[in-house]
Each structure stands twice: as structure tokens, then as C-alpha cells.
Amino acid sequence: MTAEKGLKFDMLADIGNAVGKAYGIVHALPEDLKKIYLQFGLKVHEHNGDDAWELPLPARLIIDREGIIRYAEIHPDYTQRPEPEHTLEALKKIV
């Protein structure tokens, strides 16, 4: 995706949600939601690289080199995303 979009920064691909689990933002999808996802052709378990039907909460985190979260915006509604400017402002305050 970074090459396709011409991004100048690294992006995390969290296969198996290991990082999300470490930060406590992963949740298992209930059975009824799995059925709905499958009806739309969404195969979460295949994207995860395992049999888990788990997704991370939509989150934007700034994590320092020691693994400490210095900024977090987490919302259970995937349609609610912080503006990039908010993250950049937070990053400037940390650096």
C-alpha cells in the first residue's frame, strides 16, 4: 500500500493482530456478525492469516521506542476517525 499510494512513511501490517493484542485493542467478532461479514464476502480470518475472527478497534497510536503509548485515539465505531491534523499536532508536542 505504501508504494501504491506513494507514502513516505512505514505502515504496520499486523498479521495475526499481535501488536493490537499487545495494546489491548483487539476484539473477537460475535457469531452473528461473522455471518453478516461472510454474506458480504469479507473473510476476516483470511486477512488475519489465521483462523481468528478478530479485529482491532479503529485506533491511531503514537508509540515511542520503548513501546509506551504517547498518544491514542480509539473509537469502537470504525466510521469515527481522527483528523490527521490532530495526530500531527500530538506528534509535534511529543517530539
C-alpha positions in Angstrom: 0.0 0.0 0.0 2.9 2.4 0.7 4.2 2.0 -2.8 0.8 2.2 -4.4 -0.1 5.4 -2.6 3.4 6.9 -2.7 3.6 7.1 1.1 6.8 8.3 2.6 6.4 6.5 6.0 6.2 3.0 7.2 2.9 1.3 7.8 2.3 -1.6 10.1 0.8 -4.8 8.8 -0.3 -6.6 11.9 -0.8 -10.2 10.6 -2.5 -12.1 13.4 -3.1 -8.9 15.4 -0.1 -9.5 17.6 0.6 -5.8 18.1 -3.1 -4.9 18.5 -3.4 -7.6 21.2 -0.3 -6.3 23.0 -2.0 -2.9 23.2 -5.4 -4.4 24.2 -7.4 -3.1 21.2 -8.4 -6.4 19.6 -11.9 -7.9 19.9 -13.4 -11.1 18.6 -16.4 -10.8 16.3 -19.6 -12.4 17.5 -21.1 -15.3 15.5 -24.0 -13.2 14.1 -21.6 -10.6 12.8 -19.4 -13.3 11.2 -22.4 -14.4 9.2 -23.1 -10.9 8.0 -19.4 -10.3 7.1 -19.4 -13.6 5.1 -22.6 -12.5 3.2 -20.6 -9.5 2.0 -17.6 -11.7 1.1 -15.5 -10.3 3.9 -13.2 -13.1 5.2 -11.6 -11.6 8.3 -9.9 -14.8 9.2 -8.1 -15.0 5.9 -6.8 -11.4 6.2 -5.6 -12.2 9.7 -3.5 -15.1 8.4 -5.1 -17.5 10.9 -8.5 -18.8 11.9 -9.3 -15.9 14.2 -12.3 -13.7 13.5 -10.7 -10.8 15.4 -10.4 -7.1 14.5 -8.6 -4.3 16.2 -10.6 -1.3 17.3 -10.0 1.6 14.9 -7.1 3.4 16.5 -4.4 5.9 15.9 -1.5 5.5 18.3 1.9 7.2 18.7 4.2 4.7 20.4 7.7 5.6 21.5 10.8 3.5 21.1 10.2 1.9 24.5 6.7 0.8 23.5 4.9 3.4 25.6 1.7 4.9 24.1 2.2 8.7 24.0 -1.0 9.5 22.1 -4.1 7.5 21.4 -7.4 8.0 19.6 -9.5 4.8 19.8 -13.1 4.5 18.9 -15.3 1.4 18.6 -17.1 2.9 15.6 -14.9 2.4 12.5 -16.5 5.4 10.9 -15.2 7.7 13.6 -11.6 8.6 12.7 -9.4 11.4 14.0 -8.4 14.0 11.6 -4.7 13.6 10.5 -4.0 17.1 11.8 -4.9 16.0 15.3 -2.3 13.3 15.1 0.4 15.6 13.7 -0.3 18.2 16.4 0.1 15.5 19.1 3.3 14.2 17.4 4.8 17.8 17.4 4.1 18.1 21.2 5.8 14.8 21.9 9.0 15.3 19.8 
